[in-house]
Amino acid sequence: MTTTSAVAERTWAAGGLAGLAAGVGMGLVLHLALDLMPVIATLIGGDTTLAGWVVHLFNSTLFGLLFVGVFARPFFEELLVDLGGCVSLGVVHSAALGLLTGGLLLPVALALEGATSLPVPTLPFPGVDVGLEFAVVIALAHLLYGVLLGGTYAVLTGAASTAGVAPDEEAPV
């Protein structure tokens, strides 16, 4: 295996593992604060907490891989070399995911299952009521996901150990 392919493989693995780790943190917030795992399970036609966790962690891992697919590019190279940059990209990534998943995909999936009300914040759809507490918890859960995703990714790729090292210097081993 060439060095380039080994680095690429490690980068993808770091994205998947970081997504999984971030998903655990976010899932704990969603589960403990709002008991949303049964709601998340409806994405696969289930209604149990266990099914919700499986769906959530699977999606979290996929979203970690999506993070790599989007941000492991030359344009973002300067941000992926340290902890702060990785965390910043993680937060941006999770905010976009929060809008897409919580605001559009989850409500559509629940509507397809026949739900008439949604216990999660959504983009403004006629006839859908959501409470402020749901919006705040969901926002905080996504913020936590982004921080954990970026931070874990930085640790796994070694970017966290290069903090304070000039680009032309070598990081301490």
Disulfide bonds with the S-S distance in Angstrom:
none
